């Protein structure tokens, strides 16, 4: 009797385990920010949202896609308008259009970003950079970035991708060209410095000429005054100078005044 009870319990437990396995295999989860498409002898057009869902075990299979915005860096070597090699790295923030996921999976695959983004980025960068020479890539970098972003966004939309941001994070040239640009900048700085020195010398020369002309005019005026008034002006300046000297000496305690004709402080008999 006890053996039959244990046998029944074992069968029930086995059936329960099988049923639990079947139920578990019929459930799948779609996390936040993700979407799923169902493969059932072909990809269904229905896109499954977040949450827990049922499927037919061993017949249907869920393919989960991350629909959150993600970064992707694409390095590209291309040529400028003046035939200079340019190393550019483009940083792209992208995410797939949820309604386009069945078509993306069917035509491209789960690794759609690795297949599509490098290809279209290289194509757009080569097309845009070819319209600018090396100097313009530096001076008009914002314009280049905006044009690349517009063209790349339009191109990516044909594959069911939306680009949130496109930015040039790295832009360099060959070592020889970079050294030539640096040498040119140094030469321009030295030329500016030399021009400043020349302009400063010219200003000093003009100032010296103006000062000399002023001194000459003053001397001419003084000569004319002397010719008109005689040496009265000189005598006046002498009196003013003597008055100033007397005033300065009167304020000094170390000065002793002697009577006229006396050369020593105490008159001693001869």
C-alpha positions in Angstrom: 0.0 0.0 0.0 2.7 2.4 1.0 4.6 1.6 -2.2 1.6 2.5 -4.3 1.3 5.8 -2.4 4.9 6.7 -3.0 4.6 5.7 -6.6 1.6 7.9 -7.1 3.4 10.8 -5.4 6.4 10.3 -7.7 4.3 10.3 -10.8 2.4 13.4 -9.7 5.7 15.2 -8.9 7.1 14.2 -12.3 4.0 15.4 -14.1 4.1 18.6 -12.1 7.8 19.1 -13.0 7.0 18.5 -16.7 4.1 20.8 -16.6 6.2 23.5 -14.9 8.9 23.1 -17.5 6.4 23.5 -20.3 4.8 26.6 -18.7 8.3 28.1 -18.1 9.3 27.5 -21.7 6.1 29.2 -22.8 6.9 32.4 -21.0 9.5 35.1 -21.9 10.3 38.6 -20.5 10.9 41.8 -22.4 12.8 44.2 -20.2 12.3 48.0 -20.1 13.6 49.8 -23.2 13.5 46.6 -25.2 11.2 45.1 -27.9 10.7 41.6 -29.2 9.8 40.1 -32.6 8.5 36.5 -32.8 10.0 34.0 -35.2 7.4 31.4 -36.1 8.5 29.6 -39.3 9.2 33.2 -40.4 9.3 36.6 -38.7 5.9 37.9 -37.7 5.1 41.6 -38.3 4.0 42.0 -34.7 6.3 43.9 -32.3 6.0 42.8 -28.6 6.4 45.4 -25.9 7.7 45.3 -22.4 6.5 42.7 -19.9 6.0 38.9 -19.6 4.4 37.2 -22.6 3.3 33.7 -23.8 4.5 31.8 -26.8 4.2 28.3 -28.3 7.2 26.3 -27.0 9.6 24.8 -29.5 7.6 26.5 -32.3 8.0 30.2 -31.6 11.2 32.0 -30.6 11.4 35.6 -29.3 14.2 37.9 -30.7 14.9 40.7 -28.2 16.1 44.1 -29.4 17.5 46.9 -27.3 15.6 50.1 -28.3 17.4 52.5 -26.0 19.8 55.2 -27.4 23.3 53.8 -27.6 26.7 55.2 -28.7 28.7 53.9 -31.6 32.2 55.2 -32.7 33.1 54.9 -36.3 36.8 55.7 -37.4 37.2 56.7 -41.0 40.2 57.6 -43.1 39.3 59.8 -46.1 40.7 62.6 -48.3 40.1 66.3 -48.4 39.5 68.5 -51.4 43.2 69.3 -51.6 44.1 65.6 -51.4 45.2 65.5 -47.8 44.5 62.3 -45.8 42.2 62.9 -42.9 41.6 60.7 -39.9 38.1 61.3 -38.5 36.2 59.6 -35.7 32.4 60.0 -35.7 30.4 59.4 -32.5 26.8 58.4 -33.2 23.9 58.0 -30.7 21.2 55.8 -32.3 18.2 53.6 -31.7 16.0 51.5 -34.0 12.4 52.3 -34.8 10.3 49.7 -33.0 7.8 49.3 -35.8 10.7 48.6 -38.2 12.2 45.8 -36.2 10.7 42.9 -38.2 12.1 44.4 -41.4 15.5 45.1 -39.7 15.8 41.5 -38.5 14.7 40.0 -41.8 16.9 42.2 -44.1 19.9 42.9 -41.9 20.0 40.8 -38.7 20.4 41.3 -35.0 23.8 43.0 -35.4 22.3 45.7 -37.6 24.4 48.4 -36.0 27.7 46.7 -36.9 26.5 46.1 -40.4 24.9 49.5 -41.2 26.5 52.3 -39.3 30.2 51.8 -40.4 29.1 51.5 -44.0 26.8 54.6 -44.3 29.2 56.6 -42.1 32.1 56.0 -44.3 30.0 56.8 -47.4 28.7 60.1 -46.0 32.0 61.3 -44.6 33.9 60.7 -47.8 31.2 62.6 -49.7 31.1 65.6 -47.3 34.8 65.9 -46.6 35.7 65.9 -50.3 34.0 69.3 -50.6 36.4 71.0 -48.0 40.1 71.5 -48.1 42.3 70.8 -45.0 42.2 74.4 -43.7 38.4 74.6 -44.0 38.0 71.4 -42.0 39.5 73.3 -39.1 37.9 76.7 -39.6 34.5 75.4 -40.6 34.3 72.3 -38.4 30.8 73.2 -37.2 29.5 73.4 -40.7 31.1 70.1 -41.6 29.7 68.4 -38.6 26.2 69.8 -39.3 26.3 68.7 -42.9 27.5 65.2 -42.0 24.7 64.9 -39.3 22.0 65.9 -41.7 23.1 63.6 -44.5 23.7 60.7 -42.1 20.4 61.1 -40.4 18.6 61.0 -43.7 20.6 57.9 -44.8 20.1 56.0 -41.6 16.3 56.6 -41.7 16.1 54.3 -44.8 17.4 51.5 -42.6 14.9 52.1 -39.8 17.4 53.9 -37.5 17.0 57.2 -35.7 20.1 59.2 -34.8 19.9 61.4 -31.7 23.3 62.9 -32.1 26.2 62.9 -34.5 29.5 64.6 -33.6 33.1 64.8 -34.8 35.2 63.7 -31.8 38.6 63.2 -33.6 40.1 65.1 -36.6 43.7 64.8 -37.5 46.0 64.8 -40.5 49.3 63.2 -41.5 52.3 64.1 -39.4 54.0 66.0 -42.3 50.9 68.1 -42.9 50.5 68.9 -39.2 54.1 69.9 -38.9 53.7 72.2 -42.0 50.7 73.8 -40.5 52.5 74.4 -37.2 55.5 75.9 -39.1 53.2 78.2 -41.0 51.5 79.4 -37.8 54.9 80.1 -36.2 56.0 82.1 -39.3 52.8 84.1 -39.2 53.3 84.9 -35.5 56.9 86.0 -36.2 55.7 88.2 -39.1 53.1 89.8 -36.8 55.8 90.4 -34.1 58.1 92.0 -36.7 55.3 94.2 -38.0 54.6 95.3 -34.4 58.3 96.2 -33.9 58.3 98.2 -37.2 55.1 100.0 -36.2 56.5 100.8 -32.7 59.7 102.2 -34.3 57.6 104.4 -36.6 55.6 105.7 -33.7 58.8 106.5 -31.7 60.2 108.2 -34.8 57.1 110.3 -35.2 57.2 111.2 -31.4 60.8 112.2 -31.7 60.1 114.4 -34.7 57.2 116.1 -32.9 59.3 116.7 -29.8 62.1 118.2 -31.8 59.7 120.4 -33.7 58.3 121.5 -30.3 61.8 122.3 -28.9 62.7 124.2 -32.1 59.5 126.3 -31.9 60.1 127.0 -28.3 63.7 128.1 -29.0 62.4 130.3 -31.9 59.9 132.0 -29.6 62.5 132.6 -26.9 64.9 134.1 -29.5 62.2 136.4 -30.8 61.4 137.5 -27.3 65.1 138.3 -26.5 65.4 140.2 -29.8 62.3 142.3 -28.9 62.8 142.9 -25.1 66.6 142.6 -24.8 68.1 140.7 -21.9 65.4 141.7 -19.5 63.8 138.2 -19.7 67.1 136.6 -18.7 67.5 138.9 -15.8 64.0 138.1 -14.7 64.8 134.4 -14.7 68.0 135.0 -12.8 66.1 136.9 -10.1 63.5 134.1 -9.9 66.2 131.5 -9.5 68.0 133.5 -6.9 64.8 133.9 -5.0 64.2 130.2 -5.0 67.7 129.4 -3.9 67.5 131.9 -1.0 64.2 130.4 0.1 65.6 126.9 0.1 68.7 128.0 2.1 66.6 129.9 4.7 64.8 126.7 5.6 68.1 124.9 6.4 69.6 125.0 9.9 73.1 124.3 8.7 73.5 127.6 6.9 75.4 130.5 8.5 75.3 134.0 7.0 78.4 136.2 7.1 78.5 140.0 6.7 79.7 141.3 3.4 83.5 141.4 3.1 84.0 138.9 6.0 85.3 135.5 5.1 85.2 133.8 8.5 82.7 133.6 11.3 84.9 135.4 13.9 86.9 138.5 13.0 90.4 138.0 14.5 93.0 140.8 14.7 95.6 140.7 12.0 
